[in-house]
Amino acid sequence: MYFWNTIMMKTGDDMKYYSRLKTLRLEARLSQADVAKILKCSQVGYGMYELGKRKIPVEKLIQLAKLYHTSLDYIAGLTDERTPRPNLKSEEEVQVL
């Protein structure tokens, strides 16, 4: 569900959503300051995202998904599959094959 460029999560998904941000950051061996610099926000602001005290704009979620080579669905807790799904071929491309 989207509200003015910000993803709003169901209450039950919140913890997975925020804990995944921290887990991905730690696995990438980045500090909050490192990620904040990439997202062009303050360290305090990014820390608020990880704590669930501030909703993350979609643009920043896209940046995070690219940074961590994962999908928005994984970050949002909608799947446990970390790797983004490959692009599906168009019908025209499939017919050529």
C-alpha positions in Angstrom: 0.0 0.0 0.0 1.5 3.4 -1.0 0.8 6.8 0.5 2.5 9.7 -1.1 5.8 8.1 -2.1 6.2 6.2 1.2 5.7 2.5 1.8 3.4 1.8 4.7 3.7 -1.7 6.1 1.2 -3.8 8.0 1.9 -3.8 11.7 3.0 -7.5 11.8 5.5 -6.9 9.0 7.2 -3.9 10.6 9.7 -5.8 12.7 10.9 -7.9 9.8 11.1 -4.8 7.6 13.2 -2.8 10.0 15.4 -5.7 11.2 16.1 -6.7 7.6 17.5 -3.2 7.0 19.9 -3.6 9.9 20.8 -7.2 9.0 21.6 -6.3 5.4 23.7 -3.3 6.5 25.7 -5.4 8.9 26.2 -8.2 6.4 27.6 -5.5 3.9 29.9 -4.3 6.7 28.6 -0.8 6.5 28.0 1.6 9.3 24.8 3.7 9.6 26.9 6.7 8.6 28.1 4.9 5.4 24.5 4.1 4.4 23.2 7.6 5.3 25.9 9.1 3.1 24.8 6.9 0.1 21.1 7.8 0.7 22.0 11.5 1.2 20.4 11.7 4.6 21.7 12.1 8.1 23.0 9.2 10.2 20.2 10.0 12.8 17.6 10.0 10.0 18.8 6.6 8.7 18.9 5.2 12.3 15.3 6.2 12.6 14.5 4.1 9.5 16.2 1.0 11.1 14.4 1.6 14.4 11.0 1.9 12.6 10.5 5.4 13.9 10.4 6.9 10.4 8.9 5.6 7.2 11.3 5.2 4.3 10.6 6.9 1.0 10.3 4.5 -1.9 13.3 6.1 -3.7 15.5 5.3 -0.7 14.2 1.7 -0.6 15.1 1.3 -4.2 18.6 2.6 -3.5 18.9 0.2 -0.6 17.7 -2.8 -2.8 20.3 -1.9 -5.4 23.0 -1.4 -2.8 22.4 -4.8 -1.2 21.6 -6.6 -4.5 18.2 -7.7 -3.3 14.6 -7.0 -4.0 12.2 -4.6 -2.5 9.9 -7.6 -1.7 12.7 -9.0 0.4 13.4 -5.8 2.3 9.6 -5.3 2.8 9.3 -8.8 4.3 7.0 -10.0 1.5 9.4 -12.9 0.6 12.3 -14.7 2.1 14.0 -15.0 -1.4 16.9 -12.5 -1.3 17.8 -12.5 -4.9 15.6 -10.4 -7.2 13.6 -12.3 -9.8 15.1 -12.3 -13.3 13.4 -10.2 -15.9 10.7 -12.2 -17.7 11.0 -12.4 -21.4 8.4 -10.7 -23.6 6.1 -13.0 -25.7 8.0 -11.8 -28.8 11.4 -12.9 -27.3 10.0 -16.2 -26.2 8.6 -16.9 -29.8 12.0 -16.2 -31.2 13.6 -18.7 -29.0 
